[in-house]
Amino acid sequence: VKGSWAAHVSPSGHEYYFNSVTSESTWVKPEGFEGDGRAMRPPTFRSDAVLSCPGCFSIVCLDCQRHHKHEHQYRAVFAQNCVVVREESMLVDGEVLHPVRCEHCKAEIAVMDSDEVFHFYDVIPSNG
């Protein structure tokens, strides 16, 4: 499976490796990979904040935009350490929203809309 590894760039701008035969992915350069093997590059984006869960301080988003009217709310397409609870929903202004909880402490920190955009509202922002 030596030649089946390929380098890719994650949404945060970090390089990772994916094995097309085993579907394994890793941040660490795998044995047999031929290339420069830089596992981490500086992010290529400018995020408004890095968001953390207020219950356990796990990072939940690296790339987000601050809401233009509600300065303590953020939206993002990519999130981590989160679980979308699709069995639960609420209707707000005609749109179905699903709660999003921290994967570790289960705190409710956001909702996901029908376009699969995360809307974070109960998070701790830090400088992006």
Backbone bond lengths (Angstrom), bond angles and torsions (degrees), N, CA, C in turn:
res aa  C-N    CA-C-N  psi(-1)  N-CA   C-N-CA  omega(-1)  CA-C   N-CA-C  phi
1 V - - - 1.437 - - 1.537 109.04 -
2 K 1.310 115.63 20.66 1.450 121.83 -173.30 1.526 113.17 -62.28
3 G 1.308 119.82 -44.75 1.454 122.12 -175.36 1.517 114.31 -91.67
4 S 1.341 118.07 11.96 1.457 119.96 -174.56 1.528 113.22 -94.55
5 W 1.333 118.22 3.10 1.460 121.91 178.65 1.527 110.15 -88.48
6 A 1.337 116.21 140.68 1.459 121.66 175.61 1.520 108.32 -136.53
7 A 1.325 116.55 146.35 1.464 121.68 177.49 1.525 108.87 -88.84
8 H 1.336 115.42 140.67 1.461 122.53 177.78 1.522 108.13 -136.43
9 V 1.311 117.04 166.26 1.461 121.51 176.92 1.528 108.19 -115.28
10 S 1.325 116.16 127.40 1.467 122.10 -179.99 1.524 110.12 -74.01
11 P 1.341 117.58 167.26 1.471 120.21 177.81 1.535 113.23 -57.42
12 S 1.327 117.30 -25.69 1.463 120.33 179.57 1.524 112.48 -83.03
13 G 1.342 117.04 -2.73 1.461 120.36 179.64 1.514 114.18 93.27
14 H 1.314 118.12 4.11 1.461 122.16 -179.93 1.526 110.66 -91.67
15 E 1.325 115.69 141.33 1.458 120.23 178.69 1.530 109.81 -81.20
16 Y 1.324 116.40 138.58 1.461 121.53 173.08 1.521 108.40 -137.85
17 Y 1.314 116.59 171.01 1.461 122.42 -175.36 1.520 109.64 -120.21
18 F 1.340 115.92 138.62 1.456 121.76 -178.35 1.518 109.48 -128.94
19 N 1.339 116.19 133.39 1.453 122.37 178.11 1.526 108.28 -99.42
20 S 1.330 117.36 114.92 1.464 121.75 -175.21 1.527 112.95 -72.85
21 V 1.316 118.29 -15.09 1.464 120.88 178.97 1.531 110.95 -88.20
22 T 1.350 116.72 -45.35 1.467 120.81 -175.25 1.533 113.05 -98.89
23 S 1.343 117.83 -8.52 1.474 124.20 -175.45 1.525 112.52 62.74
24 E 1.313 117.55 19.38 1.460 122.32 177.18 1.528 108.99 -81.38
25 S 1.334 116.59 142.80 1.461 120.51 173.36 1.519 108.69 -129.34
26 T 1.342 115.81 151.25 1.457 121.13 -177.53 1.522 109.83 -155.06
27 W 1.339 115.45 151.94 1.464 120.95 174.81 1.526 110.65 -83.86
28 V 1.329 116.81 -20.12 1.464 122.80 -175.58 1.524 109.77 -92.33
29 K 1.335 116.26 136.82 1.466 120.89 179.88 1.536 109.37 -57.13
30 P 1.332 116.97 119.72 1.472 119.57 -178.15 1.529 111.90 -77.00
31 E 1.310 114.84 153.82 1.462 120.27 175.66 1.524 108.38 -61.72
32 G 1.296 117.15 132.22 1.456 121.20 179.66 1.519 114.03 95.28
33 F 1.333 117.05 -7.27 1.457 118.98 178.24 1.516 109.20 -76.28
34 E 1.315 115.43 132.12 1.460 119.96 178.47 1.517 108.11 -109.08
35 G 1.306 116.50 114.31 1.457 123.12 -178.23 1.513 108.28 165.15
36 D 1.333 117.41 -171.54 1.459 119.09 -176.37 1.523 112.55 -73.47
37 G 1.337 118.71 -24.65 1.456 121.93 173.12 1.514 115.49 70.98
38 R 1.321 118.45 17.72 1.458 119.00 176.26 1.526 107.82 -72.03
39 A 1.323 116.83 110.41 1.463 120.36 -175.47 1.520 112.80 -78.19
40 M 1.312 119.14 -23.04 1.460 121.17 -178.80 1.526 109.50 -133.67
41 R 1.300 115.18 127.94 1.458 122.03 172.50 1.514 107.14 -115.30
42 P 1.314 118.07 153.47 1.467 117.66 174.47 1.524 109.35 -60.46
43 P 1.310 118.46 142.41 1.462 120.46 178.49 1.520 111.28 -56.44
44 T 1.340 115.61 144.89 1.455 121.16 -177.48 1.522 111.52 -100.16
45 F 1.322 117.92 10.93 1.450 121.47 -177.01 1.525 109.88 -116.25
46 R 1.295 115.50 168.95 1.464 121.70 173.15 1.518 106.88 -122.31
47 S 1.311 115.07 103.51 1.459 121.20 179.95 1.522 109.55 -89.78
48 D 1.333 116.14 149.79 1.459 119.62 175.31 1.523 111.87 -71.98
49 A 1.334 117.28 -24.07 1.464 120.73 179.94 1.525 109.42 -167.60
50 V 1.320 115.68 162.36 1.459 123.25 165.07 1.522 104.21 -104.77
51 L 1.331 117.04 127.41 1.458 121.03 -173.31 1.529 111.51 -103.95
52 S 1.317 115.67 136.74 1.466 121.95 178.46 1.519 109.85 -124.12
53 C 1.323 115.26 152.47 1.460 121.87 175.92 1.529 108.84 -69.84
54 P 1.335 118.66 135.02 1.464 120.15 179.16 1.527 113.15 -74.24
55 G 1.328 117.17 -16.72 1.459 120.20 -177.91 1.516 114.29 -85.58
56 C 1.351 116.76 -37.10 1.464 119.31 -175.65 1.525 112.70 -133.19
57 F 1.323 117.15 -1.22 1.464 124.51 177.14 1.526 114.11 68.39
58 S 1.327 118.34 15.29 1.460 120.67 174.69 1.521 108.73 -67.42
59 I 1.322 116.37 141.26 1.461 119.85 175.83 1.520 108.26 -71.99
60 V 1.336 116.15 129.50 1.459 120.75 -178.54 1.529 112.75 -114.26
61 C 1.335 117.60 -15.80 1.462 119.53 179.02 1.523 110.22 -158.58
62 L 1.338 115.34 133.33 1.459 121.41 178.64 1.527 112.58 -104.18
63 D 1.314 117.43 -18.80 1.463 121.28 -173.71 1.520 109.28 -135.47
64 C 1.337 116.95 103.54 1.462 120.22 -176.84 1.526 110.65 -144.29
65 Q 1.319 114.00 167.04 1.459 121.65 175.98 1.521 108.69 -120.12
66 R 1.326 116.04 136.23 1.461 120.94 176.56 1.529 108.60 -71.59
67 H 1.323 116.12 140.79 1.464 121.10 177.68 1.522 108.76 -64.52
68 H 1.325 117.70 140.05 1.458 120.90 -175.35 1.528 113.80 -70.52
69 K 1.337 118.84 -24.72 1.469 121.38 178.61 1.523 113.25 -107.22
70 H 1.322 116.58 -39.14 1.467 121.97 -175.61 1.526 108.27 -103.35
71 E 1.333 116.83 96.81 1.462 120.17 -169.04 1.530 114.80 -66.38
72 H 1.333 118.74 -13.60 1.467 120.57 178.62 1.529 111.95 -101.33
73 Q 1.319 116.83 14.90 1.458 121.40 177.24 1.524 109.53 -118.89
74 Y 1.333 114.81 148.42 1.462 121.42 -176.90 1.521 109.11 -136.18
75 R 1.326 116.30 153.00 1.467 119.84 175.01 1.521 108.37 -125.43
76 A 1.334 114.76 150.92 1.457 120.20 -176.89 1.522 110.13 -157.76
77 V 1.312 115.42 156.17 1.461 121.32 176.41 1.531 109.55 -96.87
78 F 1.318 116.95 -30.57 1.458 121.35 -178.06 1.519 109.78 -115.42
79 A 1.324 115.39 139.29 1.460 121.85 177.65 1.513 108.30 -142.30
80 Q 1.303 116.03 164.65 1.461 120.94 176.89 1.517 108.82 -140.19
81 N 1.309 116.02 159.36 1.465 122.33 -179.92 1.524 112.55 57.18
82 C 1.339 116.16 31.27 1.466 122.44 -178.97 1.529 110.13 -124.91
83 V 1.327 114.95 153.95 1.454 121.96 175.00 1.530 107.76 -127.70
84 V 1.328 116.04 125.22 1.461 121.08 175.36 1.528 107.30 -87.29
85 V 1.321 117.05 124.75 1.464 121.59 -178.29 1.533 107.23 -93.66
86 R 1.316 115.60 88.15 1.467 121.18 -175.41 1.523 113.06 -73.03
87 E 1.340 116.78 -17.48 1.462 120.32 177.99 1.532 111.35 -74.15
88 E 1.317 116.85 -17.84 1.464 121.60 179.37 1.520 108.23 -111.95
89 S 1.319 116.38 145.39 1.464 119.80 177.63 1.515 109.77 -153.35
90 M 1.320 114.39 161.83 1.460 121.37 174.98 1.520 107.59 -139.78
91 L 1.285 116.16 150.54 1.456 121.75 -179.91 1.527 108.09 -105.70
92 V 1.339 116.32 117.81 1.465 122.07 -179.90 1.516 108.06 -127.39
93 D 1.324 116.85 118.30 1.467 122.35 -179.15 1.529 112.06 50.81
94 G 1.332 116.37 40.81 1.458 121.42 177.24 1.512 114.90 81.43
95 E 1.328 118.15 1.79 1.468 120.60 -179.52 1.525 110.76 -111.95
96 V 1.335 115.97 136.85 1.457 121.70 177.96 1.526 108.22 -83.37
97 L 1.337 115.56 125.37 1.462 122.34 178.63 1.521 109.39 -120.26
98 H 1.337 115.84 142.44 1.461 121.64 177.50 1.521 109.15 -111.80
99 P 1.340 117.87 136.42 1.460 119.22 177.98 1.532 111.31 -66.11
100 V 1.327 114.38 149.14 1.462 121.68 177.20 1.514 106.87 -122.34
101 R 1.339 115.81 128.69 1.462 121.02 -177.76 1.521 110.53 -119.73
102 C 1.314 114.39 153.13 1.460 120.78 173.95 1.522 107.95 -63.65
103 E 1.308 116.00 132.95 1.460 121.45 -179.26 1.525 111.77 -64.98
104 H 1.329 117.77 -27.60 1.462 121.34 -174.16 1.524 113.33 -90.50
105 C 1.347 117.19 -51.76 1.469 119.13 -174.77 1.531 113.30 -107.74
106 K 1.337 116.89 -3.64 1.478 123.99 176.66 1.529 113.91 70.49
107 A 1.327 118.54 14.31 1.465 120.46 176.44 1.526 109.27 -67.24
108 E 1.334 116.76 140.15 1.464 120.34 176.85 1.524 107.86 -81.32
109 I 1.338 116.24 121.11 1.461 120.63 -171.96 1.525 113.84 -124.43
110 A 1.323 117.47 -10.36 1.466 119.71 -174.62 1.520 109.81 -165.68
111 V 1.328 113.77 177.88 1.466 121.62 168.07 1.527 107.27 -130.93
112 M 1.324 115.52 157.74 1.462 121.06 175.08 1.516 107.70 -116.83
113 D 1.339 115.87 133.16 1.460 119.91 -178.95 1.526 111.03 -91.81
114 S 1.333 116.40 -177.56 1.467 121.15 -176.12 1.519 112.71 -68.82
115 D 1.337 118.31 -17.84 1.470 122.04 175.27 1.523 111.49 -89.70
116 E 1.333 116.67 7.20 1.463 124.80 -178.32 1.525 112.09 61.58
117 V 1.327 115.41 37.31 1.455 122.01 172.75 1.524 107.67 -98.20
118 F 1.326 116.57 132.62 1.456 122.06 177.32 1.526 108.68 -83.03
119 H 1.330 115.89 136.46 1.462 122.12 174.69 1.527 106.35 -119.66
120 F 1.335 115.98 99.64 1.468 121.78 -177.40 1.517 110.03 -85.49
121 Y 1.332 116.97 133.37 1.459 121.06 179.69 1.513 113.41 -132.75
122 D 1.296 119.89 -25.76 1.461 122.06 -178.72 1.526 108.05 -117.96
123 V 1.325 116.03 70.74 1.457 122.61 -177.10 1.524 109.85 -137.59
124 I 1.322 114.97 166.54 1.460 120.91 175.18 1.520 107.69 -105.19
125 P 1.343 117.67 114.18 1.468 120.04 178.72 1.532 110.55 -87.41
126 S 1.317 115.45 147.03 1.463 120.88 170.23 1.519 107.11 -130.30
127 N 1.285 117.59 169.97 1.463 121.01 -177.30 1.514 110.93 -56.36
128 G 1.327 115.69 131.18 1.468 121.59 179.78 1.495 111.50 -87.65
